[in-house]
Amino acid sequence: MKTVTTHNRLTSQCGPAGGTASGKTTVCDSIMQRLHDQCVVMLSQDSFYRGLTNTEIANVTCAPPLPAPQCCPPAHVLF
């Protein structure tokens, strides 16, 4: 967290980091709810994916599923 003073006001910046679906947006939403009396701005970057073109969709190849680990009987493998 970075804290600076601007125009006699204390300003903090927080940049949560983590992998996909790790809870970054949830943490930011919680912070915003707790600071409801303060001026809070969230710069969301959750919507940075774009749709594929028809050509890109036609060129998509999927890898075959991985086999179950050999160390466990198939009935005990959890996915």
N, C-alpha and C positions, 0 to 999 in steps of 0.2 A: 504494500500500500504506500502510495506517495502522497505526502501532505505538503501543501504550499500555501502561502498567505498572499491573497490578491485583494487589493482595494480594502484593506483592513478586515477581510473575511477569511476564515480558515477554509481551504478547499482540499478535499481528499479525492484521490483517484484510485480505483480498485480494478485490476484486470485479472479476473479469474481465468485459469487455464486448465485444460484437461482434455481427455479424449472424448470421442463421440458418446453422447448419452451418459456423461459422467456427472451431470447435475449442475453445470455452470449456470444455466438459465434459471433453474430452481433457486439456487443460492442468490442470484441477483434479484429475483422476484421477492424473496424473503427479506433481503436488505431493504428494498424499496418499501415494503409494507411496514417494516419497523421504523423507517425514517419518514413516515408519512407527513410529518410537519416540516420537513426540510425540502429543499429543492434538489431533486435527484434526477439525473439524466442517464438513461441506459442506451448505449449504442449497440444494438443487436446485430450480430453477424450470422444468425441462424439460417437466413434465407439466401445463401450465396450459391446454391446449386441452380443450374439451368436445365431445362428440358433437353432431351436428345433430339436431333434431327432424324428424319426417316432413314437417311443414309447411315447415321451412327447406330440407330436401332438395328438395322439390317446387318451391321458388322459386329454386333455383340456376340461373343462366344462365352459359353458357360463351361466351367471346369466340371468334370464328373464329381459326384460326392466322394468324400474320403471314406475308405473302408473303416469298419469298427476296429478299435485297438485289439491286438491279439492277446493281450494280457488278461482280458476278462471275457467270460462267456457273453454272447450277444444279449442275453436276457437281462444282464446286469449293467449294460451300457446305458447311461443317461445322456441325452442330448438336450 
